[in-house]
Amino acid sequence: MPEKIVAQVMNIGDYKDVCSLAQEIGKEGLSEVIQQAEPGEFNERSWHYWHYKLGLAQFEKVPPLPTRQLLG
């Protein structure tokens, strides 16, 4: 599942990793991954960073992190 690897690099990769990834899959590929993210794939810091970096959110209007729905 390549999307999970991309999400991991976006979440915990260093600058060099992220630049290489962006060069390979482009802004559109990165945007797709964050828009389809599953709960737990991003920490709050990375979630906010990528939404701002990719132009997916305005200042202080970042959507909430994905959460798991418990059935009960």
mmCIF file of the N, C-alpha and C atoms, coordinates in Angstrom:
data_MODEL
# 
_entry.id   MODEL 
# 
loop_
_atom_site.group_PDB 
_atom_site.id 
_atom_site.type_symbol 
_atom_site.label_atom_id 
_atom_site.label_alt_id 
_atom_site.label_comp_id 
_atom_site.label_asym_id 
_atom_site.label_entity_id 
_atom_site.label_seq_id 
_atom_site.pdbx_PDB_ins_code 
_atom_site.Cartn_x 
_atom_site.Cartn_y 
_atom_site.Cartn_z 
_atom_site.occupancy 
_atom_site.B_iso_or_equiv 
_atom_site.pdbx_formal_charge 
_atom_site.auth_seq_id 
_atom_site.auth_comp_id 
_atom_site.auth_asym_id 
_atom_site.auth_atom_id 
_atom_site.pdbx_PDB_model_num 
ATOM 1   N N  . MET A 1 1  ? 0.841   -1.169 0.000  1.00 0.00 ? 1  MET A N  1 
ATOM 2   C CA . MET A 1 1  ? 0.000   0.000  0.000  1.00 0.00 ? 1  MET A CA 1 
ATOM 3   C C  . MET A 1 1  ? 0.894   1.243  0.000  1.00 0.00 ? 1  MET A C  1 
ATOM 4   N N  . PRO A 1 2  ? 1.222   1.742  -1.164 1.00 0.00 ? 2  PRO A N  1 
ATOM 5   C CA . PRO A 1 2  ? 2.133   2.882  -1.262 1.00 0.00 ? 2  PRO A CA 1 
ATOM 6   C C  . PRO A 1 2  ? 1.641   4.142  -0.545 1.00 0.00 ? 2  PRO A C  1 
ATOM 7   N N  . GLU A 1 3  ? 0.319   4.305  -0.438 1.00 0.00 ? 3  GLU A N  1 
ATOM 8   C CA . GLU A 1 3  ? -0.213  5.505  0.222  1.00 0.00 ? 3  GLU A CA 1 
ATOM 9   C C  . GLU A 1 3  ? 0.223   5.559  1.681  1.00 0.00 ? 3  GLU A C  1 
ATOM 10  N N  . LYS A 1 4  ? 0.310   4.405  2.315  1.00 0.00 ? 4  LYS A N  1 
ATOM 11  C CA . LYS A 1 4  ? 0.719   4.365  3.726  1.00 0.00 ? 4  LYS A CA 1 
ATOM 12  C C  . LYS A 1 4  ? 2.189   4.777  3.879  1.00 0.00 ? 4  LYS A C  1 
ATOM 13  N N  . ILE A 1 5  ? 3.019   4.376  2.933  1.00 0.00 ? 5  ILE A N  1 
ATOM 14  C CA . ILE A 1 5  ? 4.433   4.761  2.972  1.00 0.00 ? 5  ILE A CA 1 
ATOM 15  C C  . ILE A 1 5  ? 4.569   6.262  2.749  1.00 0.00 ? 5  ILE A C  1 
ATOM 16  N N  . VAL A 1 6  ? 3.811   6.785  1.799  1.00 0.00 ? 6  VAL A N  1 
ATOM 17  C CA . VAL A 1 6  ? 3.830   8.225  1.539  1.00 0.00 ? 6  VAL A CA 1 
ATOM 18  C C  . VAL A 1 6  ? 3.388   8.975  2.789  1.00 0.00 ? 6  VAL A C  1 
ATOM 19  N N  . ALA A 1 7  ? 2.313   8.526  3.428  1.00 0.00 ? 7  ALA A N  1 
ATOM 20  C CA . ALA A 1 7  ? 1.822   9.174  4.645  1.00 0.00 ? 7  ALA A CA 1 
ATOM 21  C C  . ALA A 1 7  ? 2.891   9.138  5.745  1.00 0.00 ? 7  ALA A C  1 
ATOM 22  N N  . GLN A 1 8  ? 3.599   8.017  5.873  1.00 0.00 ? 8  GLN A N  1 
ATOM 23  C CA . GLN A 1 8  ? 4.642   7.918  6.894  1.00 0.00 ? 8  GLN A CA 1 
ATOM 24  C C  . GLN A 1 8  ? 5.764   8.915  6.640  1.00 0.00 ? 8  GLN A C  1 
ATOM 25  N N  . VAL A 1 9  ? 6.170   9.040  5.383  1.00 0.00 ? 9  VAL A N  1 
ATOM 26  C CA . VAL A 1 9  ? 7.229   10.003 5.049  1.00 0.00 ? 9  VAL A CA 1 
ATOM 27  C C  . VAL A 1 9  ? 6.735   11.417 5.311  1.00 0.00 ? 9  VAL A C  1 
ATOM 28  N N  . MET A 1 10 ? 5.498   11.710 4.937  1.00 0.00 ? 10 MET A N  1 
ATOM 29  C CA . MET A 1 10 ? 4.941   13.041 5.184  1.00 0.00 ? 10 MET A CA 1 
ATOM 30  C C  . MET A 1 10 ? 4.874   13.328 6.684  1.00 0.00 ? 10 MET A C  1 
ATOM 31  N N  . ASN A 1 11 ? 4.632   12.320 7.473  1.00 0.00 ? 11 ASN A N  1 
ATOM 32  C CA . ASN A 1 11 ? 4.464   12.497 8.910  1.00 0.00 ? 11 ASN A CA 1 
ATOM 33  C C  . ASN A 1 11 ? 5.794   12.561 9.661  1.00 0.00 ? 11 ASN A C  1 
ATOM 34  N N  . ILE A 1 12 ? 6.740   11.679 9.333  1.00 0.00 ? 12 ILE A N  1 
ATOM 35  C CA . ILE A 1 12 ? 7.969   11.608 10.137 1.00 0.00 ? 12 ILE A CA 1 
ATOM 36  C C  . ILE A 1 12 ? 9.261   11.749 9.335  1.00 0.00 ? 12 ILE A C  1 
ATOM 37  N N  . GLY A 1 13 ? 9.164   11.962 8.028  1.00 0.00 ? 13 GLY A N  1 
ATOM 38  C CA . GLY A 1 13 ? 10.368  12.083 7.208  1.00 0.00 ? 13 GLY A CA 1 
ATOM 39  C C  . GLY A 1 13 ? 11.088  13.398 7.453  1.00 0.00 ? 13 GLY A C  1 
ATOM 40  N N  . ASP A 1 14 ? 12.375  13.417 7.148  1.00 0.00 ? 14 ASP A N  1 
ATOM 41  C CA . ASP A 1 14 ? 13.120  14.667 7.259  1.00 0.00 ? 14 ASP A CA 1 
ATOM 42  C C  . ASP A 1 14 ? 12.962  15.469 5.955  1.00 0.00 ? 14 ASP A C  1 
ATOM 43  N N  . TYR A 1 15 ? 13.561  16.633 5.924  1.00 0.00 ? 15 TYR A N  1 
ATOM 44  C CA . TYR A 1 15 ? 13.392  17.536 4.785  1.00 0.00 ? 15 TYR A CA 1 
ATOM 45  C C  . TYR A 1 15 ? 13.815  16.881 3.465  1.00 0.00 ? 15 TYR A C  1 
ATOM 46  N N  . LYS A 1 16 ? 14.928  16.177 3.481  1.00 0.00 ? 16 LYS A N  1 
ATOM 47  C CA . LYS A 1 16 ? 15.427  15.516 2.270  1.00 0.00 ? 16 LYS A CA 1 
ATOM 48  C C  . LYS A 1 16 ? 14.439  14.448 1.796  1.00 0.00 ? 16 LYS A C  1 
ATOM 49  N N  . ASP A 1 17 ? 13.902  13.667 2.733  1.00 0.00 ? 17 ASP A N  1 
ATOM 50  C CA . ASP A 1 17 ? 12.919  12.641 2.386  1.00 0.00 ? 17 ASP A CA 1 
ATOM 51  C C  . ASP A 1 17 ? 11.689  13.260 1.725  1.00 0.00 ? 17 ASP A C  1 
ATOM 52  N N  . VAL A 1 18 ? 11.195  14.328 2.328  1.00 0.00 ? 18 VAL A N  1 
ATOM 53  C CA . VAL A 1 18 ? 9.984   14.986 1.836  1.00 0.00 ? 18 VAL A CA 1 
ATOM 54  C C  . VAL A 1 18 ? 10.219  15.606 0.457  1.00 0.00 ? 18 VAL A C  1 
ATOM 55  N N  . CYS A 1 19 ? 11.384  16.204 0.266  1.00 0.00 ? 19 CYS A N  1 
ATOM 56  C CA . CYS A 1 19 ? 11.693  16.802 -1.050 1.00 0.00 ? 19 CYS A CA 1 
ATOM 57  C C  . CYS A 1 19 ? 11.754  15.719 -2.126 1.00 0.00 ? 19 CYS A C  1 
ATOM 58  N N  . SER A 1 20 ? 12.366  14.601 -1.825 1.00 0.00 ? 20 SER A N  1 
ATOM 59  C CA . SER A 1 20 ? 12.435  13.495 -2.781 1.00 0.00 ? 20 SER A CA 1 
ATOM 60  C C  . SER A 1 20 ? 11.040  12.966 -3.106 1.00 0.00 ? 20 SER A C  1 
ATOM 61  N N  . LEU A 1 21 ? 10.240  12.813 -2.074 1.00 0.00 ? 21 LEU A N  1 
ATOM 62  C CA . LEU A 1 21 ? 8.877   12.326 -2.253 1.00 0.00 ? 21 LEU A CA 1 
ATOM 63  C C  . LEU A 1 21 ? 8.058   13.295 -3.107 1.00 0.00 ? 21 LEU A C  1 
ATOM 64  N N  . ALA A 1 22 ? 8.135   14.564 -2.811 1.00 0.00 ? 22 ALA A N  1 
ATOM 65  C CA . ALA A 1 22 ? 7.387   15.577 -3.566 1.00 0.00 ? 22 ALA A CA 1 
ATOM 66  C C  . ALA A 1 22 ? 7.811   15.580 -5.032 1.00 0.00 ? 22 ALA A C  1 
ATOM 67  N N  . GLN A 1 23 ? 9.090   15.378 -5.275 1.00 0.00 ? 23 GLN A N  1 
ATOM 68  C CA . GLN A 1 23 ? 9.592   15.339 -6.650 1.00 0.00 ? 23 GLN A CA 1 
ATOM 69  C C  . GLN A 1 23 ? 9.025   14.129 -7.396 1.00 0.00 ? 23 GLN A C  1 
ATOM 70  N N  . GLU A 1 24 ? 8.865   13.016 -6.696 1.00 0.00 ? 24 GLU A N  1 
ATOM 71  C CA . GLU A 1 24 ? 8.357   11.789 -7.316 1.00 0.00 ? 24 GLU A CA 1 
ATOM 72  C C  . GLU A 1 24 ? 6.862   11.818 -7.594 1.00 0.00 ? 24 GLU A C  1 
ATOM 73  N N  . ILE A 1 25 ? 6.065   12.255 -6.616 1.00 0.00 ? 25 ILE A N  1 
ATOM 74  C CA . ILE A 1 25 ? 4.613   12.146 -6.794 1.00 0.00 ? 25 ILE A CA 1 
ATOM 75  C C  . ILE A 1 25 ? 3.905   13.488 -6.971 1.00 0.00 ? 25 ILE A C  1 
ATOM 76  N N  . GLY A 1 26 ? 4.612   14.577 -6.754 1.00 0.00 ? 26 GLY A N  1 
ATOM 77  C CA . GLY A 1 26 ? 4.046   15.896 -6.989 1.00 0.00 ? 26 GLY A CA 1 
ATOM 78  C C  . GLY A 1 26 ? 3.055   16.339 -5.916 1.00 0.00 ? 26 GLY A C  1 
ATOM 79  N N  . LYS A 1 27 ? 2.679   17.602 -6.030 1.00 0.00 ? 27 LYS A N  1 
ATOM 80  C CA . LYS A 1 27 ? 1.746   18.204 -5.074 1.00 0.00 ? 27 LYS A CA 1 
ATOM 81  C C  . LYS A 1 27 ? 0.396   17.494 -5.086 1.00 0.00 ? 27 LYS A C  1 
ATOM 82  N N  . GLU A 1 28 ? -0.036  17.080 -6.259 1.00 0.00 ? 28 GLU A N  1 
ATOM 83  C CA . GLU A 1 28 ? -1.330  16.395 -6.371 1.00 0.00 ? 28 GLU A CA 1 
ATOM 84  C C  . GLU A 1 28 ? -1.314  15.061 -5.627 1.00 0.00 ? 28 GLU A C  1 
ATOM 85  N N  . GLY A 1 29 ? -0.224  14.328 -5.748 1.00 0.00 ? 29 GLY A N  1 
ATOM 86  C CA . GLY A 1 29 ? -0.102  13.051 -5.056 1.00 0.00 ? 29 GLY A CA 1 
ATOM 87  C C  . GLY A 1 29 ? -0.085  13.226 -3.546 1.00 0.00 ? 29 GLY A C  1 
ATOM 88  N N  . LEU A 1 30 ? 0.637   14.232 -3.078 1.00 0.00 ? 30 LEU A N  1 
ATOM 89  C CA . LEU A 1 30 ? 0.670   14.512 -1.647 1.00 0.00 ? 30 LEU A CA 1 
ATOM 90  C C  . LEU A 1 30 ? -0.710  14.918 -1.146 1.00 0.00 ? 30 LEU A C  1 
ATOM 91  N N  . SER A 1 31 ? -1.392  15.741 -1.918 1.00 0.00 ? 31 SER A N  1 
ATOM 92  C CA . SER A 1 31 ? -2.742  16.189 -1.543 1.00 0.00 ? 31 SER A CA 1 
ATOM 93  C C  . SER A 1 31 ? -3.702  15.013 -1.445 1.00 0.00 ? 31 SER A C  1 
ATOM 94  N N  . GLU A 1 32 ? -3.617  14.097 -2.382 1.00 0.00 ? 32 GLU A N  1 
ATOM 95  C CA . GLU A 1 32 ? -4.489  12.911 -2.356 1.00 0.00 ? 32 GLU A CA 1 
ATOM 96  C C  . GLU A 1 32 ? -4.278  12.102 -1.087 1.00 0.00 ? 32 GLU A C  1 
ATOM 97  N N  . VAL A 1 33 ? -3.020  11.919 -0.724 1.00 0.00 ? 33 VAL A N  1 
ATOM 98  C CA . VAL A 1 33 ? -2.711  11.114 0.457  1.00 0.00 ? 33 VAL A CA 1 
ATOM 99  C C  . VAL A 1 33 ? -3.285  11.747 1.720  1.00 0.00 ? 33 VAL A C  1 
ATOM 100 N N  . ILE A 1 34 ? -3.112  13.046 1.882  1.00 0.00 ? 34 ILE A N  1 
ATOM 101 C CA . ILE A 1 34 ? -3.601  13.664 3.117  1.00 0.00 ? 34 ILE A CA 1 
ATOM 102 C C  . ILE A 1 34 ? -5.129  13.739 3.136  1.00 0.00 ? 34 ILE A C  1 
ATOM 103 N N  . GLN A 1 35 ? -5.735  13.886 1.978  1.00 0.00 ? 35 GLN A N  1 
ATOM 104 C CA . GLN A 1 35 ? -7.199  13.948 1.934  1.00 0.00 ? 35 GLN A CA 1 
ATOM 105 C C  . GLN A 1 35 ? -7.835  12.582 2.176  1.00 0.00 ? 35 GLN A C  1 
ATOM 106 N N  . GLN A 1 36 ? -7.086  11.513 1.980  1.00 0.00 ? 36 GLN A N  1 
ATOM 107 C CA . GLN A 1 36 ? -7.609  10.164 2.200  1.00 0.00 ? 36 GLN A CA 1 
ATOM 108 C C  . GLN A 1 36 ? -6.974  9.496  3.427  1.00 0.00 ? 36 GLN A C  1 
ATOM 109 N N  . ALA A 1 37 ? -6.354  10.308 4.274  1.00 0.00 ? 37 ALA A N  1 
ATOM 110 C CA . ALA A 1 37 ? -5.647  9.770  5.437  1.00 0.00 ? 37 ALA A CA 1 
ATOM 111 C C  . ALA A 1 37 ? -6.590  9.051  6.388  1.00 0.00 ? 37 ALA A C  1 
ATOM 112 N N  . GLU A 1 38 ? -6.054  8.013  6.991  1.00 0.00 ? 38 GLU A N  1 
ATOM 113 C CA . GLU A 1 38 ? -6.789  7.241  7.985  1.00 0.00 ? 38 GLU A CA 1 
ATOM 114 C C  . GLU A 1 38 ? -6.366  7.692  9.378  1.00 0.00 ? 38 GLU A C  1 
ATOM 115 N N  . PRO A 1 39 ? -7.189  7.402  10.370 1.00 0.00 ? 39 PRO A N  1 
ATOM 116 C CA . PRO A 1 39 ? -6.830  7.772  11.741 1.00 0.00 ? 39 PRO A CA 1 
ATOM 117 C C  . PRO A 1 39 ? -5.465  7.214  12.138 1.00 0.00 ? 39 PRO A C  1 
ATOM 118 N N  . GLY A 1 40 ? -4.670  8.057  12.785 1.00 0.00 ? 40 GLY A N  1 
ATOM 119 C CA . GLY A 1 40 ? -3.367  7.630  13.281 1.00 0.00 ? 40 GLY A CA 1 
ATOM 120 C C  . GLY A 1 40 ? -2.211  7.778  12.307 1.00 0.00 ? 40 GLY A C  1 
ATOM 121 N N  . GLU A 1 41 ? -2.473  8.129  11.061 1.00 0.00 ? 41 GLU A N  1 
ATOM 122 C CA . GLU A 1 41 ? -1.388  8.238  10.081 1.00 0.00 ? 41 GLU A CA 1 
ATOM 123 C C  . GLU A 1 41 ? -0.593  9.537  10.224 1.00 0.00 ? 41 GLU A C  1 
ATOM 124 N N  . PHE A 1 42 ? -1.213  10.576 10.758 1.00 0.00 ? 42 PHE A N  1 
ATOM 125 C CA . PHE A 1 42 ? -0.549  11.870 10.913 1.00 0.00 ? 42 PHE A CA 1 
ATOM 126 C C  . PHE A 1 42 ? -0.658  12.344 12.352 1.00 0.00 ? 42 PHE A C  1 
ATOM 127 N N  . ASN A 1 43 ? 0.419   12.960 12.840 1.00 0.00 ? 43 ASN A N  1 
ATOM 128 C CA . ASN A 1 43 ? 0.308   13.634 14.129 1.00 0.00 ? 43 ASN A CA 1 
ATOM 129 C C  . ASN A 1 43 ? -0.234  15.046 13.859 1.00 0.00 ? 43 ASN A C  1 
ATOM 130 N N  . GLU A 1 44 ? -0.603  15.733 14.899 1.00 0.00 ? 44 GLU A N  1 
ATOM 131 C CA . GLU A 1 44 ? -1.247  17.040 14.734 1.00 0.00 ? 44 GLU A CA 1 
ATOM 132 C C  . GLU A 1 44 ? -0.341  18.051 14.032 1.00 0.00 ? 44 GLU A C  1 
ATOM 133 N N  . ARG A 1 45 ? 0.918   18.039 14.377 1.00 0.00 ? 45 ARG A N  1 
ATOM 134 C CA . ARG A 1 45 ? 1.870   18.983 13.774 1.00 0.00 ? 45 ARG A CA 1 
ATOM 135 C C  . ARG A 1 45 ? 1.975   18.771 12.255 1.00 0.00 ? 45 ARG A C  1 
ATOM 136 N N  . SER A 1 46 ? 2.167   17.532 11.847 1.00 0.00 ? 46 SER A N  1 
ATOM 137 C CA . SER A 1 46 ? 2.284   17.231 10.418 1.00 0.00 ? 46 SER A CA 1 
ATOM 138 C C  . SER A 1 46 ? 0.976   17.501 9.693  1.00 0.00 ? 46 SER A C  1 
ATOM 139 N N  . TRP A 1 47 ? -0.131  17.186 10.312 1.00 0.00 ? 47 TRP A N  1 
ATOM 140 C CA . TRP A 1 47 ? -1.457  17.405 9.730  1.00 0.00 ? 47 TRP A CA 1 
ATOM 141 C C  . TRP A 1 47 ? -1.642  18.885 9.376  1.00 0.00 ? 47 TRP A C  1 
ATOM 142 N N  . HIS A 1 48 ? -1.326  19.747 10.336 1.00 0.00 ? 48 HIS A N  1 
ATOM 143 C CA . HIS A 1 48 ? -1.462  21.188 10.097 1.00 0.00 ? 48 HIS A CA 1 
ATOM 144 C C  . HIS A 1 48 ? -0.462  21.665 9.040  1.00 0.00 ? 48 HIS A C  1 
ATOM 145 N N  . TYR A 1 49 ? 0.783   21.235 9.180  1.00 0.00 ? 49 TYR A N  1 
ATOM 146 C CA . TYR A 1 49 ? 1.815   21.649 8.229  1.00 0.00 ? 49 TYR A CA 1 
ATOM 147 C C  . TYR A 1 49 ? 1.400   21.344 6.799  1.00 0.00 ? 49 TYR A C  1 
ATOM 148 N N  . TRP A 1 50 ? 0.986   20.105 6.522  1.00 0.00 ? 50 TRP A N  1 
ATOM 149 C CA . TRP A 1 50 ? 0.674   19.711 5.149  1.00 0.00 ? 50 TRP A CA 1 
ATOM 150 C C  . TRP A 1 50 ? -0.584  20.395 4.621  1.00 0.00 ? 50 TRP A C  1 
ATOM 151 N N  . HIS A 1 51 ? -1.531  20.624 5.463  1.00 0.00 ? 51 HIS A N  1 
ATOM 152 C CA . HIS A 1 51 ? -2.722  21.347 4.989  1.00 0.00 ? 51 HIS A CA 1 
ATOM 153 C C  . HIS A 1 51 ? -2.356  22.771 4.558  1.00 0.00 ? 51 HIS A C  1 
ATOM 154 N N  . TYR A 1 52 ? -1.495  23.422 5.329  1.00 0.00 ? 52 TYR A N  1 
ATOM 155 C CA . TYR A 1 52 ? -1.050  24.767 4.948  1.00 0.00 ? 52 TYR A CA 1 
ATOM 156 C C  . TYR A 1 52 ? -0.126  24.721 3.736  1.00 0.00 ? 52 TYR A C  1 
ATOM 157 N N  . LYS A 1 53 ? 0.843   23.824 3.763  1.00 0.00 ? 53 LYS A N  1 
ATOM 158 C CA . LYS A 1 53 ? 1.840   23.713 2.682  1.00 0.00 ? 53 LYS A CA 1 
ATOM 159 C C  . LYS A 1 53 ? 1.192   23.417 1.329  1.00 0.00 ? 53 LYS A C  1 
ATOM 160 N N  . LEU A 1 54 ? 0.165   22.578 1.326  1.00 0.00 ? 54 LEU A N  1 
ATOM 161 C CA . LEU A 1 54 ? -0.485  22.183 0.072  1.00 0.00 ? 54 LEU A CA 1 
ATOM 162 C C  . LEU A 1 54 ? -1.664  23.090 -0.300 1.00 0.00 ? 54 LEU A C  1 
ATOM 163 N N  . GLY A 1 55 ? -1.915  24.099 0.509  1.00 0.00 ? 55 GLY A N  1 
ATOM 164 C CA . GLY A 1 55 ? -3.002  25.033 0.209  1.00 0.00 ? 55 GLY A CA 1 
ATOM 165 C C  . GLY A 1 55 ? -4.382  24.417 0.396  1.00 0.00 ? 55 GLY A C  1 
ATOM 166 N N  . LEU A 1 56 ? -4.477  23.459 1.310  1.00 0.00 ? 56 LEU A N  1 
ATOM 167 C CA . LEU A 1 56 ? -5.750  22.779 1.544  1.00 0.00 ? 56 LEU A CA 1 
ATOM 168 C C  . LEU A 1 56 ? -6.544  23.407 2.684  1.00 0.00 ? 56 LEU A C  1 
ATOM 169 N N  . ALA A 1 57 ? -5.950  24.379 3.371  1.00 0.00 ? 57 ALA A N  1 
ATOM 170 C CA . ALA A 1 57 ? -6.646  25.030 4.485  1.00 0.00 ? 57 ALA A CA 1 
ATOM 171 C C  . ALA A 1 57 ? -6.121  26.452 4.646  1.00 0.00 ? 57 ALA A C  1 
ATOM 172 N N  . GLN A 1 58 ? -6.990  27.301 5.113  1.00 0.00 ? 58 GLN A N  1 
ATOM 173 C CA . GLN A 1 58 ? -6.596  28.658 5.456  1.00 0.00 ? 58 GLN A CA 1 
ATOM 174 C C  . GLN A 1 58 ? -6.153  28.675 6.906  1.00 0.00 ? 58 GLN A C  1 
ATOM 175 N N  . PHE A 1 59 ? -5.484  29.742 7.292  1.00 0.00 ? 59 PHE A N  1 
ATOM 176 C CA . PHE A 1 59 ? -4.971  29.866 8.648  1.00 0.00 ? 59 PHE A CA 1 
ATOM 177 C C  . PHE A 1 59 ? -6.078  29.645 9.668  1.00 0.00 ? 59 PHE A C  1 
ATOM 178 N N  . GLU A 1 60 ? -5.800  28.766 10.617 1.00 0.00 ? 60 GLU A N  1 
ATOM 179 C CA . GLU A 1 60 ? -6.712  28.400 11.704 1.00 0.00 ? 60 GLU A CA 1 
ATOM 180 C C  . GLU A 1 60 ? -8.017  27.764 11.225 1.00 0.00 ? 60 GLU A C  1 
ATOM 181 N N  . LYS A 1 61 ? -8.022  27.200 10.023 1.00 0.00 ? 61 LYS A N  1 
ATOM 182 C CA . LYS A 1 61 ? -9.205  26.511 9.505  1.00 0.00 ? 61 LYS A CA 1 
ATOM 183 C C  . LYS A 1 61 ? -8.844  25.134 8.963  1.00 0.00 ? 61 LYS A C  1 
ATOM 184 N N  . VAL A 1 62 ? -7.936  24.480 9.654  1.00 0.00 ? 62 VAL A N  1 
ATOM 185 C CA . VAL A 1 62 ? -7.516  23.131 9.279  1.00 0.00 ? 62 VAL A CA 1 
ATOM 186 C C  . VAL A 1 62 ? -8.581  22.145 9.766  1.00 0.00 ? 62 VAL A C  1 
ATOM 187 N N  . PRO A 1 63 ? -8.979  21.212 8.907  1.00 0.00 ? 63 PRO A N  1 
ATOM 188 C CA . PRO A 1 63 ? -9.967  20.224 9.366  1.00 0.00 ? 63 PRO A CA 1 
ATOM 189 C C  . PRO A 1 63 ? -9.392  19.361 10.486 1.00 0.00 ? 63 PRO A C  1 
ATOM 190 N N  . PRO A 1 64 ? -10.258 18.778 11.299 1.00 0.00 ? 64 PRO A N  1 
ATOM 191 C CA . PRO A 1 64 ? -9.766  17.925 12.387 1.00 0.00 ? 64 PRO A CA 1 
ATOM 192 C C  . PRO A 1 64 ? -9.091  16.663 11.851 1.00 0.00 ? 64 PRO A C  1 
ATOM 193 N N  . LEU A 1 65 ? -8.191  16.140 12.652 1.00 0.00 ? 65 LEU A N  1 
ATOM 194 C CA . LEU A 1 65 ? -7.558  14.861 12.303 1.00 0.00 ? 65 LEU A CA 1 
ATOM 195 C C  . LEU A 1 65 ? -8.636  13.776 12.166 1.00 0.00 ? 65 LEU A C  1 
ATOM 196 N N  . PRO A 1 66 ? -8.414  12.819 11.276 1.00 0.00 ? 66 PRO A N  1 
ATOM 197 C CA . PRO A 1 66 ? -9.355  11.701 11.175 1.00 0.00 ? 66 PRO A CA 1 
ATOM 198 C C  . PRO A 1 66 ? -9.418  10.940 12.505 1.00 0.00 ? 66 PRO A C  1 
ATOM 199 N N  . THR A 1 67 ? -10.594 10.478 12.851 1.00 0.00 ? 67 THR A N  1 
ATOM 200 C CA . THR A 1 67 ? -10.765 9.711  14.079 1.00 0.00 ? 67 THR A CA 1 
ATOM 201 C C  . THR A 1 67 ? -11.451 8.393  13.776 1.00 0.00 ? 67 THR A C  1 
ATOM 202 N N  . ARG A 1 68 ? -11.296 7.459  14.667 1.00 0.00 ? 68 ARG A N  1 
ATOM 203 C CA . ARG A 1 68 ? -11.958 6.163  14.534 1.00 0.00 ? 68 ARG A CA 1 
ATOM 204 C C  . ARG A 1 68 ? -13.364 6.272  15.091 1.00 0.00 ? 68 ARG A C  1 
ATOM 205 N N  . GLN A 1 69 ? -14.299 5.609  14.430 1.00 0.00 ? 69 GLN A N  1 
ATOM 206 C CA . GLN A 1 69 ? -15.676 5.571  14.897 1.00 0.00 ? 69 GLN A CA 1 
ATOM 207 C C  . GLN A 1 69 ? -15.877 4.262  15.645 1.00 0.00 ? 69 GLN A C  1 
ATOM 208 N N  . LEU A 1 70 ? -16.270 4.349  16.889 1.00 0.00 ? 70 LEU A N  1 
ATOM 209 C CA . LEU A 1 70 ? -16.532 3.160  17.678 1.00 0.00 ? 70 LEU A CA 1 
ATOM 210 C C  . LEU A 1 70 ? -17.994 2.788  17.549 1.00 0.00 ? 70 LEU A C  1 
ATOM 211 N N  . LEU A 1 71 ? -18.241 1.541  17.259 1.00 0.00 ? 71 LEU A N  1 
ATOM 212 C CA . LEU A 1 71 ? -19.607 1.064  17.155 1.00 0.00 ? 71 LEU A CA 1 
ATOM 213 C C  . LEU A 1 71 ? -20.048 0.573  18.533 1.00 0.00 ? 71 LEU A C  1 
ATOM 214 N N  . GLY A 1 72 ? -21.248 0.897  18.874 1.00 0.00 ? 72 GLY A N  1 
ATOM 215 C CA . GLY A 1 72 ? -21.639 0.476  20.198 1.00 0.00 ? 72 GLY A CA 1 
ATOM 216 C C  . GLY A 1 72 ? -23.065 0.386  20.438 1.00 0.00 ? 72 GLY A C  1 
# 
